[in-house]
Amino acid sequence: MRHATQNEIGDCVRRSLDRYFKDLDGAKPCAIYEMVLGNVEKPLLETVLSHAEGNQSIAAEMLGMNRGTLRKKIQQYRIKV
């Protein structure tokens, strides 16, 4: 099974941001960092939790974060576990 590399994920983000800037059609962007994190972090957490079969300790380890941090993010994004 082939795993996505960091380059592939980065390329996906670049393409999405290029499309975002093009779609702005000259309008001034704002809060891009928060927008990207908000659109990436929730599906990232949901996908990893799914692969960990809802086990927050395993998911936190996979994500490289503290279990308490993961729990806060689950609450923040109102993710059903």
C-alpha distances in whole Angstrom, upper triangle without the diagonal:
4,7,10,13,16,17,16,17,20,20,20,23,25,25,26,28,30,30,32,34,35,35,38,40,42,42,42,39,39,37,34,32,33,32,28,28,29,27,23,24,25,22,20,22,21,17,17,20,18,15,18,20,23,23,25,25,21,20,23,21,18,20,22,25,28,28,31,30,27,30,32,30,29,33,33,30,32,28,28,27
4,7,9,13,14,12,14,17,17,17,20,21,21,23,25,26,27,29,31,32,32,35,37,39,39,39,36,36,34,31,29,30,29,26,25,27,25,21,22,23,20,18,21,21,17,17,20,19,16,19,21,24,24,25,25,21,20,23,21,17,19,21,24,27,28,31,29,27,30,31,29,28,32,32,29,31,28,29,27
4,6,10,11,10,11,14,15,14,17,19,19,20,23,24,25,26,29,30,31,33,35,37,37,36,33,33,31,28,26,27,26,22,22,24,21,18,19,20,17,15,17,18,14,14,18,17,14,17,19,21,22,22,22,19,17,19,18,14,15,18,21,24,25,28,26,23,26,28,25,25,29,29,26,28,25,26,25
4,7,8,6,7,10,11,11,13,15,16,17,19,20,21,23,25,26,27,29,31,33,33,32,29,30,28,24,23,24,23,19,19,21,19,15,17,19,16,14,17,17,14,14,18,17,15,18,21,22,23,23,23,20,18,20,19,15,15,17,20,24,25,27,25,23,26,27,24,24,28,27,25,27,24,26,25
4,5,5,6,9,10,11,13,14,16,17,19,20,21,23,25,26,27,29,31,33,33,32,29,29,27,24,22,23,23,19,19,21,20,16,17,20,18,15,18,19,16,16,20,20,18,20,23,24,24,24,24,21,19,20,19,15,15,17,20,23,25,27,25,23,27,27,24,25,29,28,26,28,26,28,27
4,5,5,6,8,10,11,12,14,15,16,18,20,21,22,24,26,27,29,30,30,29,26,26,24,20,19,20,20,16,16,19,18,14,15,18,17,14,17,19,17,16,20,21,19,21,24,24,25,24,24,21,19,19,18,15,14,15,18,22,24,26,23,22,25,26,23,24,27,26,24,27,25,27,27
4,5,5,6,9,10,10,12,14,15,16,18,20,21,22,24,25,27,28,29,28,25,26,24,21,19,21,21,17,18,21,19,16,18,21,19,17,20,22,19,19,23,24,22,24,27,28,28,27,27,25,22,23,22,19,18,19,22,25,27,29,26,25,28,29,25,27,30,28,27,30,28,30,30
4,5,5,6,9,10,11,12,14,15,17,18,20,21,22,24,26,28,28,28,25,26,24,21,20,21,20,16,17,20,17,15,17,19,17,15,19,20,17,18,22,22,20,23,25,26,27,26,27,24,22,23,22,19,18,20,22,26,27,29,27,25,28,28,25,26,29,28,25,28,26,28,28
4,5,5,6,9,10,11,12,14,15,16,19,20,21,23,25,27,27,26,22,23,21,18,16,18,17,13,14,16,14,11,13,16,14,12,15,17,15,15,19,19,18,21,23,24,25,24,25,22,19,20,20,17,15,17,19,23,24,26,23,21,25,25,21,23,26,24,22,25,23,25,25
4,5,5,6,9,10,11,12,14,15,16,18,20,21,23,24,24,23,20,21,19,16,14,17,16,12,13,16,14,12,14,17,16,14,18,19,18,18,22,22,22,24,26,27,27,26,27,25,22,22,22,19,17,19,20,24,26,27,24,23,26,26,22,24,27,25,23,26,25,27,28
4,5,5,6,9,10,10,12,14,15,16,18,20,22,23,24,23,21,22,21,17,17,19,17,14,16,18,16,14,17,19,18,16,20,21,19,20,24,24,23,26,28,29,30,29,30,28,25,25,25,22,20,22,24,28,29,31,27,26,29,29,25,27,30,27,25,28,27,29,30
4,5,5,6,9,10,11,12,14,15,16,18,21,22,23,22,19,21,19,16,16,17,15,12,14,16,13,11,15,17,15,14,18,19,17,18,22,22,21,24,26,27,28,27,28,26,23,24,24,21,19,22,23,27,28,29,26,24,27,27,23,24,27,25,23,26,24,26,27
4,6,5,6,9,10,10,12,14,15,16,19,20,20,19,16,17,16,12,12,14,12,9,11,13,11,9,13,15,14,13,17,18,17,19,22,22,22,24,27,27,28,26,28,26,23,23,24,21,19,21,22,25,27,28,24,23,26,25,21,23,25,23,21,24,23,26,27
4,5,5,6,9,10,11,12,14,15,17,18,19,18,16,17,16,13,13,16,14,11,14,16,14,13,16,19,18,17,21,22,21,22,25,26,26,28,30,30,32,30,31,30,26,26,27,24,22,24,25,28,30,31,27,26,29,28,25,26,29,26,24,27,27,29,30
4,5,5,6,9,10,11,12,14,16,18,19,19,16,18,18,14,15,18,15,13,16,17,14,14,18,20,18,18,22,23,21,23,26,26,26,29,31,31,33,31,33,31,28,28,29,26,24,26,27,31,32,33,30,28,31,30,26,28,30,27,25,28,27,30,31
4,5,5,6,9,10,10,12,15,17,17,17,14,16,16,12,13,15,12,10,13,14,11,11,15,17,15,16,20,20,19,22,24,24,25,28,29,29,31,30,31,30,26,27,28,25,23,25,26,29,30,31,27,26,28,27,24,25,27,24,22,25,24,27,28
4,5,5,6,8,10,11,13,14,14,14,11,13,13,9,11,13,11,9,12,14,12,12,16,18,17,18,21,22,22,23,26,27,27,30,31,31,32,31,32,31,28,28,29,26,24,26,26,29,31,31,27,26,29,27,24,26,27,24,22,26,25,28,30
4,5,5,6,9,10,12,13,14,14,12,15,16,12,14,17,14,13,16,18,15,16,19,21,21,21,24,25,25,27,29,30,30,33,34,34,36,34,36,34,31,31,32,29,27,29,30,33,34,35,31,30,33,31,28,29,31,28,26,29,29,32,33
4,6,5,6,9,10,13,13,14,13,15,16,13,16,17,14,13,17,17,15,16,20,21,20,21,24,25,24,26,29,29,30,32,34,34,36,34,36,35,31,32,33,30,28,30,31,34,35,35,32,30,33,31,28,29,31,28,25,28,28,31,33
4,5,5,6,9,11,11,11,9,12,13,10,13,14,11,11,14,15,13,14,18,19,19,20,23,24,24,26,28,29,30,32,33,33,35,33,35,34,30,31,32,30,27,29,30,32,33,33,30,29,31,29,26,27,28,25,23,26,26,29,31
4,5,5,7,8,9,9,8,11,13,10,13,15,13,13,17,17,16,17,21,22,22,23,26,27,27,29,31,32,33,35,37,36,38,36,38,37,33,33,35,32,29,31,32,34,36,36,32,31,33,32,28,30,31,28,26,29,29,33,35
4,5,6,8,10,11,11,14,17,14,17,19,16,16,20,20,18,20,23,25,24,25,28,29,29,31,33,34,35,37,39,38,40,38,40,39,36,36,37,35,32,34,35,38,39,39,35,34,36,35,31,32,34,31,28,31,32,34,37
4,5,8,9,11,11,14,16,14,17,18,15,15,19,19,17,19,22,23,23,25,27,28,28,30,32,33,34,36,37,37,39,38,40,39,35,35,37,35,32,34,34,37,38,38,34,33,35,33,30,31,32,29,27,29,30,33,35
4,6,5,7,7,11,14,12,16,17,14,15,19,19,17,20,23,24,24,26,28,29,29,32,34,34,35,38,39,38,40,38,40,40,36,36,38,36,33,35,35,37,38,38,34,33,35,33,30,31,32,28,27,29,30,33,36
4,6,9,10,14,17,16,19,21,18,19,22,22,21,23,26,28,27,29,32,32,33,35,37,37,39,41,42,41,44,42,44,43,39,39,41,39,36,38,38,41,42,41,38,37,39,37,33,35,36,32,30,33,34,37,39
4,6,9,12,16,15,19,20,18,19,23,23,22,24,27,29,29,30,33,34,34,36,39,39,40,43,44,43,45,43,45,44,40,40,42,40,37,38,38,41,42,42,38,37,39,37,34,36,36,33,31,34,35,38,41
4,6,10,13,13,17,18,16,18,21,21,20,23,25,27,27,29,31,32,33,35,37,38,39,41,42,41,43,41,43,43,39,38,41,39,35,37,37,39,40,39,36,35,37,34,31,33,33,30,29,31,33,36,39
4,7,10,11,14,15,14,16,19,19,19,22,24,26,27,28,30,31,32,34,36,37,38,40,42,40,42,39,41,41,37,37,39,37,33,35,34,37,38,37,33,33,35,32,30,32,32,28,27,30,32,35,38
4,7,7,11,12,10,12,15,16,16,18,20,22,23,24,26,28,29,30,32,33,35,36,38,36,38,35,37,37,34,33,35,33,30,31,31,33,34,33,30,30,31,29,26,28,28,25,24,27,28,32,34
4,5,9,9,9,11,13,14,15,17,19,20,22,23,25,26,28,29,31,32,34,35,36,35,36,33,35,35,32,31,33,32,28,29,28,30,32,30,27,27,29,26,23,26,26,22,21,25,26,30,32
4,6,6,6,9,10,11,12,14,15,17,19,20,21,23,25,26,27,29,31,32,33,31,33,30,32,32,28,27,29,28,25,26,25,27,28,27,23,23,25,22,20,22,22,19,18,22,23,27,29
4,6,5,6,9,10,10,12,14,16,18,18,20,22,23,24,26,28,29,30,32,30,31,29,31,31,27,26,28,26,23,24,24,26,27,27,23,23,25,23,20,22,23,19,18,22,23,26,28
4,5,5,6,9,10,11,12,14,16,16,18,20,21,22,24,26,27,28,30,28,29,26,28,28,24,23,25,23,20,21,20,23,24,23,20,20,22,20,17,20,21,17,17,21,21,25,26
4,6,5,6,8,10,10,12,15,15,16,18,20,21,22,24,26,26,28,26,27,24,26,26,23,22,24,23,19,21,19,21,22,22,18,18,20,17,14,17,17,14,14,17,18,22,24
4,6,5,6,9,10,12,13,14,16,18,19,20,22,23,25,26,28,26,28,25,27,27,23,23,25,24,20,22,21,24,24,24,20,20,21,19,16,18,18,15,14,17,18,22,24
4,5,5,6,8,11,12,12,14,16,17,18,20,22,23,24,26,25,26,24,26,25,21,21,23,21,18,20,19,22,23,23,19,18,21,19,16,18,19,16,14,18,18,21,23
4,5,5,5,8,10,10,12,14,15,16,17,20,21,22,24,22,23,20,22,22,18,18,20,18,15,17,16,18,19,19,15,15,17,15,12,14,16,13,12,15,15,19,20
4,6,6,7,9,10,11,13,15,16,17,19,21,22,23,21,23,20,22,23,19,18,21,20,16,19,17,19,20,19,16,15,16,14,11,13,14,11,9,13,13,17,19
4,6,7,7,9,11,12,13,15,17,18,19,21,22,21,23,21,23,23,19,19,22,20,17,19,19,21,21,21,18,17,18,17,13,14,16,13,11,14,14,17,19
4,6,6,6,9,10,11,12,14,16,17,18,20,19,21,19,21,20,16,16,19,16,13,16,16,19,19,20,17,15,17,16,13,14,16,14,11,15,14,17,18
4,6,5,6,9,10,11,12,14,15,16,18,16,18,16,18,17,13,13,16,14,11,14,13,15,16,16,13,11,13,13,9,10,13,11,9,12,11,15,15
4,5,5,6,9,10,11,12,14,15,16,14,16,15,17,17,13,14,17,15,13,16,15,16,16,16,13,11,12,12,8,8,11,9,6,9,8,11,13
4,5,5,6,8,10,10,12,14,15,14,16,15,18,17,13,15,17,15,13,16,16,18,17,19,16,13,15,15,12,11,14,13,10,12,10,12,13
4,6,5,6,9,10,11,12,14,13,15,14,16,14,11,12,14,11,9,13,13,16,15,17,14,11,14,15,11,11,14,14,11,14,11,14,14
4,6,5,6,8,10,10,12,10,12,10,13,12,8,9,12,10,8,12,11,13,12,14,11,8,10,11,8,8,11,11,9,11,8,11,10
4,6,5,6,9,10,10,9,12,11,14,13,10,12,14,12,11,15,15,16,15,16,14,11,12,14,11,9,12,13,10,10,7,9,8
4,5,5,6,9,10,10,12,12,15,13,9,12,14,11,11,15,15,17,16,18,17,13,15,17,14,12,16,16,13,14,11,12,11
4,5,5,6,9,9,10,9,11,9,6,9,10,7,8,11,12,14,13,16,14,11,13,15,13,12,16,16,14,15,12,13,11
4,5,5,6,5,7,7,10,8,5,9,11,9,10,13,13,14,12,14,14,10,11,14,12,10,13,15,13,13,10,10,8
4,5,5,6,9,10,13,11,9,12,14,12,13,16,16,18,15,18,17,14,15,17,15,13,16,18,15,15,11,10,8
4,5,8,9,11,12,9,8,12,12,10,11,15,16,17,16,19,18,15,16,19,17,15,19,20,18,18,14,14,12
4,5,5,7,9,6,5,9,10,8,11,13,14,15,13,16,16,13,14,17,16,14,18,19,18,18,14,14,11
4,6,9,11,9,9,12,13,12,14,17,17,18,15,18,18,15,15,18,17,15,18,20,18,17,14,12,9
4,6,9,8,8,11,13,12,13,16,16,15,12,15,15,12,12,15,14,11,14,17,15,14,11,9,6
4,6,6,6,9,10,11,12,14,14,13,10,13,14,11,11,15,15,12,15,18,17,16,13,12,9
4,5,5,6,8,10,10,12,11,10,7,9,10,7,8,11,11,10,13,15,15,14,12,12,9
4,5,5,6,9,10,10,10,8,6,9,11,9,10,13,14,13,15,18,18,18,16,16,12
4,5,5,6,9,10,10,10,9,12,13,11,12,16,15,14,17,19,19,19,16,16,13
4,5,5,6,8,9,10,8,11,11,8,10,13,12,11,15,16,16,16,13,14,11
4,5,5,6,5,6,5,9,8,6,9,11,11,11,14,15,15,17,14,16,13
4,5,5,6,7,8,11,11,10,13,15,14,15,18,19,19,20,18,19,16
4,6,8,10,11,14,13,11,14,16,15,15,19,19,19,20,17,18,16
4,6,9,10,12,11,9,12,14,12,13,16,17,16,18,16,18,16
4,7,9,12,10,10,13,15,14,15,18,18,18,21,19,21,19
4,6,8,7,7,10,11,11,13,15,16,16,18,17,19,17
4,5,5,6,9,10,11,13,15,15,17,18,17,19,17
4,5,5,6,9,10,10,12,14,15,16,15,16,14
4,5,5,6,9,10,11,12,14,15,15,16,15
4,5,5,6,9,10,10,12,14,14,16,15
4,5,5,6,9,10,11,12,11,13,12
4,5,5,6,9,10,10,10,11,10
4,5,5,6,9,10,10,13,13
4,5,5,6,8,8,11,12
4,6,5,6,5,8,8
4,6,5,7,9,10
4,6,8,11,13
4,5,9,11
4,6,9
4,6
4
